[in-house]
Amino acid sequence: MLLKLWNNVLKIGMILSILSSSLFFGVNSSKAATTQTGVVTAASLNMRTGPSTAYSKIMTLKKGNKLTITERKNGWYKFKFSKKIGWASAKYIKLVKKTPTAPKVLFSGEITASSLNVRTSPNVTSKVITTLKKGTKVSIVEKKSTWYRINTTKGYGWVSSAYVKQIVTVVKPPSAKPPEESKPNPPTTKPPSGDTSAIDQQDKSGRVTTASLNVRTGPGTTYKSITSIKVGTVVKIKAEKDGWYEIEAGTIVGWVSAKYIQQISDDDMNLKNFTLVIDPGHGGSDPGATFKTSSGDIYKESMIVLYVSQFLNDYLVELPIQTYFTRESDTYPTLKQRVEFAKSKKAKAFISIHINASSSHNGNGTETYYYGESKNSPTNSPTKLEDSMTLAETIQNRLVEKLELKDRGTKSGNFQVIRESTMASILTELSYIDHPTDNVKLSNEIWQQEAAEGIYLGILDYLSIQGYNVDSYYIND
């Protein structure tokens, strides 16, 4: 009888242990609990007893305070600081990305065999990760018995030291520096004769309306063309003469035909009048690309892009533009609904966020698409095409910089959400869900935030190119 009672006590204890575990509570949180480091970005930030402003304040944090984060819920982080545990808004906390320290290079070498296998371990029975050709230069970071550990494009691996010749660097004494050639003074641009009658425009603004517009040294086609500017480029109008504008676009100063410049008002350049729609791909009944790892983890494209979008929203709320999301939870709007939603909001830009996959599971890297199949279609005007290409470039450049993955570039793609839209539209593939390097990053909150920050910075770069003043909104890490 006592033995039976003891067994029941043990069972109850096990159940209570499971109920109180972080795994159990992780199911009801917006994301499973993890331990990460964050840094406060606001000048002052309230630490509260729960995940909303309704909870009482514990203390006030200062900018730069480092926090040990254990959970994210409804846009709030739970963390430990100064022996206290509490919550604060996630929009004012930046997760710290831990960059692994590269091994110290012992010396350089050169492959002497016609073909040399690089293996995962210092023995001939281990897996070959790549093969190097004779003459390949390598950096040796470790020596073990008759093997060298080297760095390759496929990661670190081991090769037989018998086939690596050490490179000896001979330092030559500095030679006398040859005298610098005298450089001519830069040419000065003189205004063409008769330009004294040009009318001051008091720095009015305009936007280029033709695919490519020549910038000339004077107000007429007889003057030399010094460069060209693309459709959509915003310029400052400095003066006007005989149907020509003297303009300034970045470092470019010259004259262009006024008939290809549409003057824009201060209202047009007000950030409050810029509307952006973010489209987290898939969702609900459509999980998108899904991959199960050897350890049993299941990655869903629909959920990862939603998390990235939530982080992105934390950045965009500080920017005085109008921002909308096609979905804010695990739901599925149809492709047509996403396009119609962007049109109904009179959006000036549309960004669809996705994650890639390949049948061979070998694809990797980041790429961004715009629709460029038909320049004359009703939904693909020259302005939309050029603006889409510019937006794709700014987003792609920033994502590659932040995610540190292979740059697959920008390219034309025939996707419905960017084909049927009427505004600047792109679809970005953050990485490959079935690639071990890519999916380890995108399944981690730190890298999801890095992806969001990359998109945010790309949006700022695009707005700057369009002529908006966004200098004060860039993030100071």
Secondary structure, DSSP 8 states (H G I E B T S, - for coil): -HHHHHHHHHHHHHHHHHHTSHHHHHHHSSS----EEEEE-SSEEEEESSSSTTS-EEEEEETT-EEEEEEEETTEEEEEETTEEEEEEGGGEEE-----------EEEEE-SSEEEEESSSSTTS-EEEEEETT-EEEEEEEETTEEEEEETTEEEEEEGGGEEE--------------------------TTGGG-EEEEEEEEEE-SSEEEEESSSSTTS-EEEEEETT-EEEEEEEETTEEEEEETTEEEEEEGGGEEEE-TTTT-GGG-EEEEEE-SBTTB--SEEE-TTS-EEEHHHHHHHHHHHHHHHHTTS-SEEEES-SSS----HHHHHHHHHHTT-SEEEEEEEE--TTS---SEEEEE--S-TTSTT--HHHHHHHHHHHHHHHHHHHHHH---EEEEEE---HHHHS-SSEEEEEEEEETTSHHHHHHHTSHHHHHHHHHHHHHHHHHHHHHTT---GGGS---
